[in-house]
Amino acid sequence: VSNSLTEVNLRDNSLGDEGWCALFDALRDKPQNKITTWDLSGQSISPAICKSLAAYMAVSTSLTSCDVRQNKIVGESALQLSSVVVGNINIVVFNEIPIKEMRTDSFEELDLNGKGFGVEGSMVVAGLLPVMTSLTSLGLGYNSLRDEGVASICDAIKSNKQTKLASINFQCNCITEVGAASISAMMAVTTSLTSLNLVNNIGYGNREEGPAFARAIAEGLAASALLTELNLSNNWLSGFWNDGLGRKVGTYNAEGINTIASALDINASLTSLDLQFNNLNADAKAASSPPTKSAQPSSKVYSFDGWRTMKSSIQKLPTVNQSSVGNFWKAKPTVVKAKPATFVHKQTARRARVQLVVVELFFACDPNVYTSPFSMSALGRRRASQRWCFLVSAPTSRVAKIVEPVLGESLWDKFVHHTNTFYKPYILDAFDAPSSLLCCVGYVEENVCSNDFKINLCSLLACHEPEHLHFHHEQDVQMTCDMWV
């Protein structure tokens, strides 16, 4: 091994277990090598390679940066690597995690959102949390933590009795009921925690786990003493969703939301609960047609079982003013401004601001409440992001089922990264159009879009339109995949 070599790029050479292991074993046996950086992201690093890599990293005095993301490293392999990274004081950056600064307790707020550092990265973060005594806010969204990674983070927080962590973001990390149980146990004993973001962890592929996810979180909510903000939006809590073309997917199940409501009966600290995009209303059980553009709101009180359960729990608190709460469950309320209701809980003898972010935008809500182009733009971008995920980037997406077996895991990860980087932003940016008018201009076989999709972001009825958002014009996805591959 050369003593002068400092940088090596061996990406995409299909070295396999034999090649990579031979290389790292040689570096391990000559620790005086000068190599400082390894980029091994997306190189199909196996458990055998992880073992050799960990042995090399444990004795290296020159290595300061290593990236092994997009290799689906889990279990014992993730534990081996993370232990070495935490134990080697020379490593500065691992999977874009700022190891050096974390060791020196340099952060009060640490934003690691969108790093994609995986299970092995979460274990590194967990290993360093005990020395980060100043940390109050931790952003871990979009990192593919999964249940294993979330458990390691939560265990580290639980065991640190001096933690000051007040805010944690676990958004979009493929967390199931198992990971939710770890979060729940952490919520129950962490007295500093006031804000928790769990948006978009139950996806299309495991939508039936939504109610179980809710049950697990409800246990922590009931036991939490100081939690004030909880975001559970877009988690299939009812086990049910619309696919964007008005078709019903899944089976409606109110069990999860019932447990959340029961937890609210016990919890006395929560002031903000976001349950948007979970299809909690009982009308979801019926295969009714989506609202049309010309549909006018009626004065009918809809049978919103999920929302009615939530309302019942909130109303058990002695209230200062309940009138605005009741109006959220009517299609045509007498009060059109969605102001937060104010409650007084006798046990705490103080006012609590309860921000009811519970209006289901896709089913018979009052359109007069939503007239802001900014609000509709945000709603549209969210819906577009969901459609993009279901069509392209999700592990169980329609494109993934066809293209990933052809490309293989490594090339598929690169394909998703490329499309997310260069194509997805254009889709989302369309919802910030200066004209406030969004419409489909695509053609299929020289014919205009048959869905006639249009949204005027200033329209009073615009809240119904994202339901019809589509990307594929009902064209066979196989045709699109054939063109791409």
N, C-alpha and C positions, 0 to 999 in steps of 0.2 A: 504494500500500500504506500502510495506516494506521501511524503511528509510535507509537501508544499501545496498539495491540492486543497482548495478551500470551498469550491462549489462543484456540484455534480448534478446533471440533468439527464436522467435515464427514463423519463416518462414515456409511456406508450411503446415500450419495447417488448412487451409480453414475456418478461423474465420468468414469471411463474414462481412457485415455491422454491424450487431448486436454485434459481438464479438469485433471487432476493436474499434467501437465507445464506447462501455462500458469501454474498457481498457483506451483509451485516455481521456475519461471524468473523470475517476477515478484519473488519473495522473494530470489532470487540477485542480481538486478539492484539491489536495495535492501537491502543487508546491515545497515543501521542499524535494521531492524525489531526489535520487542521480543518476538517470539514465543519462548516458552521450552520449550513441550512439544508434541509431535505423537504422537497415538495412531493409527497406521495399521495396526494388527493386523487381519488378515482382510479386507483391502480390495482383494484381487486386484492387488497391485502388480506391474506387468510390468517387463521389462528397460528399456523406454523410460522409465517413471516412475522406476525406480531411478537411471538416469543423471541425470535432472533433480534428483532428491532429493539425490544425492551432491554435485552441483555447488553446490546451495544450502547444504548442511550444511558444505561445505568453507570457505565464507566467512562463515558466521553467527557472530556473537559473543554472541548472546543464547540460542541453543538449548542447553538442558542435558539434555533427556530426549527420547528417541525410541524408539518401539516399532513394529517392522515384522514381528512374529511372525505365523505362520500365513499366510504369503504364498508359501511354497515358493520362496524366493529362493536361487538356486544359481549356480555358474559365475562369469562375469565380473561379473554384477550383485552377487553376494555379495562379491566381491573389491573392487569399487568402494566399496561402503558401508563395509566393515570398515576399509579403508585410511583413509577420511575420519574415521571414528569414532576410530581410534587416533591420527590426526594432529591432531584438534581438541581442544585441552586444556580447552575450556569444557564439553565433554560430560561429565555426571556419571553418567548411567544410560542404557544402551542395551539394549533387550530384557530388562530387569530384571537386567542384569549391572552390578555396582557398579564402574564404570569408575574413578571418582575414587580410591576406596580401593585398587584394584589398582595404579594408577599409583604410589601412595606406598608400595607394598610393605607393606600393613597386615595381611596374612593369613599365618598359618602353616597354617591349615586353611581351605579355601575350599569351601563347599557350594553348588554351583549346580544340584543335582539338581532336576528337575521344572520348570525355567524354560521349557522348550520354545523356546529361542532359535534353533534351527535352524543351518544352515550358516553364515549370515552372522555369527551370534553366536559360533560356534566359531572363526571367523577372527579376530574381535576378541580373544577369549581368547588365541589363539595369538600375536597381535601384542603382547600385554602380558606374556606369560609370561617373556620375557627380563629384565624389570625386577623380577620377583617372586622375589628371591633367597632369601626366608625361607620360601617355600611348601614344605610337606612333604606335604600331603594335598589332593587335588583331586577333587571330586564332580561328575561330568558326566552322571549318569544321567537318562534320560527327556528328552532334548533334541533328538531328531530330527537328530543330527549327520550320520548317513549316512557313506558312505565318504569323501566330499570333506571334510567337517568333521573327521572323525577323522584324516585324513592331515595336515591343517593343524596340529592339536594335536601329533601325534606328531613332525612335522618340527621344530616349535618346541622340543620337549623334546630331541630328538636333537642339535640344534645348540647347545644350552646345556650346555656341559661342566661348569658350576658348579651345575647344578640339584641341589636337595635332595629332590626329589619322591620320596616313599617309597610313597605309596598313590594309586591312580587308580581311579575308578569310571566305567566306560563302559556301565553296565547299560542295556539297552533303548534302543538308538540305531539300529536298523535297519542294522547293520554286516554286510557280506557278506565273501566271501573277499578282495576287494580291500582293504577296510578292515582286515581281519585281518592282511594282509601288512604294512600300515603299522605296526600295533601290534607285530607280530613284529620288524620292523626296529628299532623303538624299544626293545623289551625287550632286544635283543641288545647295545645300546651304553649303556643307562642303568644305571649301576652303583648308583645309590641306590634303585632301585625294588625293593620287597619285597612289595607286595600289589597284585593286579590283579583287578578285578571285571568280567566280561564276560557276565553273566547275561542271557538272553533277548534276543539280538540276531538270531538266525535265527528267523523266524516261520513261520506256517502257509503263507503265500504263496510263500516261497522255501525250503521245508524241504529240497529236494533239494541245497541248497548246504551243509548241515550238515557232511558229511564233509570238503568242501574247506575250510570254515572251520577245522575241527580241524587239518587238515594245515598250514595257514598259521600257526596259533598254535604248533603243535609245533616249528616252526623256531626261533621266539623262545625257547620254553621250553628247548630244547636248548642255546642259546647264552647264556641268562641265568645270571649268576654268583651273584646274591644273592636272587632271587625266592623267597619262602617261602610265599605264599598265592596260589592261582589258583582262581577260581570260573568254571566253564564250564557251569553248570547251565542246563537248559531251552534248548538250542540245536540240537536235532534232530541231534546229532552222528552218529547212526546213519541219518539220512534217513528216520526212521520214527516214527510216533506213533499213539496211540489218540484217537478223536474225542470220547470221553466217553460214548459209547453202546456201547462194546465193539467198534466197527468199526475195522479196521486201515487206516491211511493211509500212503502212501509205500512205498518199497522199502528193505529193510534193507541197510545197507552198513557193514561193519566197517573200512573203509580208514582213516577218520578216527581212530578210537580206537586203531588199530594204530600210527599215527604218534605219537600222544600217549604210548603205552606205550614206543615206541622212544626218545622224547625223555627219558623218565624214566630210561632206562638211562644217559643221559649227564649229566643234571642232578643235582647233588649238594646243592642248597640247599633244594628245595621240601619243605615240611613239611605243607601243607594243600592238598588238591585236591578240589574239589566237582564231581561229575559227575552229580548227581541229575537226574531227569526228562529223560533222553536216550535211554531205551529201548535200552540197549546189549546186552541179552541176546539170544541167538540164537533163543530161543523166539518172539521177535517175528516171525520169518519165517513162522511157521505161524499160520493164522487160527483159533487156539484160542479157546474161550469164556472170558470173564472169570470169576474165581472167584465162587462163590455165597456167600451169608451163612453157610450151614451147612458150607462146605468146611473140612476140618481139615488142618493142615499135615502132610505126610508126611516120611519120612526120606530121600526121594530127593534125590540131588545133581543139581541142574539144570544143563543145558548152557548156562551163561552165557558165551558166547564173548567178549563185550566185557569183562565183569568178569574172566574167566579170564586174558585177555591182560594186564589191569592187574595182577592178582595175580602173574603170572609175572614181570613187570618188577620189581615191588617185592621179590619174593623173591630176586632176583639180588644184592641187597645183603646183606652178612653181617648176620644178625639176632641180637637178644637173645632175642626170643620171637616165633615165627611162628604159634603155635597160634590166637590170636584172629583172625589174618588169615584162616586157612583157614575159620573158622566163618562168615565173611560169605558164603561161597558155598554154604551148605547151607540147606535149607528148615527143618530142625530141628536147630540147633546144640546142642552140649552146654553151651556158655556162652551165656547169654541177654543179658548186658549188653554193649552195644556200646562197649567201651572202646577208645581209640586204642592201636595197637600201637607198640612202641618199637624203633628200629633203630639200629645203629651203622654208619657208613660209614668204612672204614679210611682212605680218602684224606683225609678231613677230621678223623679221630680225635676225633670228638665225637658225642654223642647227638643224634638228630634225631627230633622228635615227628612221626609221620606220621598225620595225622588222616584216616581213611578214611571220607569221607562218600560212600559208593558203594553203599549198599543200595538196590536198585530197589524202590520201595514198591508198584508195581502188579503185580509178578509174583512170587508164591511166596516172599516173604521171611518171616522168623520174626515172627509177630505179637506174641510175648512181649517183643520188644525195644521195642515202641512201645505203652506203656500210658498215657502222659501226655496228659491232655486238652489241655494247652497245645501239645504237639507235633502232635496231630491237628488242633487248631484252625488252627495255622499251615499245615499241609498242605492243609486244606480251603480256607482263604483263598487260597492259591496256586492251587489248582485252579479255584476260582470266578473268580479274576482271569483265568486262561487262557480259561475258557469265555466270559467277558464279552468278552474281546478277539476271540475267534474269531466270536462272534455279532454284536457291535456295533462296537467301536472300531477294529479293525485295518483298514488300507486295503483289504484283500481279504476283509473279513468278509462273512458271508451277508447282513447288512442293508445294508452298503455297496454291494454289487453291485446292489441294487434301489433304494435310496433316494438315493444320491449322484447318479446321473444325473438324478434329478428335481429335487433341491435345488440342484445346482451345488456347486462346490468351496467357495465362501465360506460358504454356509448349512450345508453338510455339516460343516465344521469347527466351526461354532457348535453344531450339533446334537450332535456328539460331545462337545464341551466341556460342554454342558448335561447330557447323560446321565451322563457321568463324574462330574460335580460333585454331581448331585442323586439319582441312582439307584444307581450302582455302590457307594457306601459302604454302603447298606442291604443289598445282597447280601453284601458281605464281612463286615459286622457280625453277620450271622446265625450266623457260625461262632464267635462269642464268647458264645453263649447260656448263661445261668447254669445251665440244666438239663443241659447237655452233650448234649442230644438234638436233632439236626437232622433235619428231615423236610420233604418237599414237601407243601404244603397247597393247591396250585393245582388248578384244575378246567379241563377241556376239554369243552365241550358238556355241562355239568352232570354229568360223570363225574369221579370222583376220579383222581388221577395213576396211570396204568397202570404206571409204572416202580416204584411203591412205594419211592421213594428215602428211606432213613433212615440216619442215622449216630449211633451212641452214641459220643461222643468218649472215653468211658472203656473201651470194649470192646476186648478183646484182638485182635479181628479187624477193627477199624475201619480199619486201614491199606489194606484192599482197597476200601472203599466210595467214596472220591472218584472212582474210575474211572467210576461211574455218574451223576455229577453232570450235570444238564441244566438248561436254562433254558426250552426251547421245547416240551416235551411232544410232540415229533415233529409238532407242528402245522406246516403249511406256512408258512414265514417270510413268504411273499407276503401272507398274511392279516394278519399282524402289521404289516407295512409299510404296507398299505392303511389300517389304522386310524391309524397314526402320521402318514401323509402325506395 
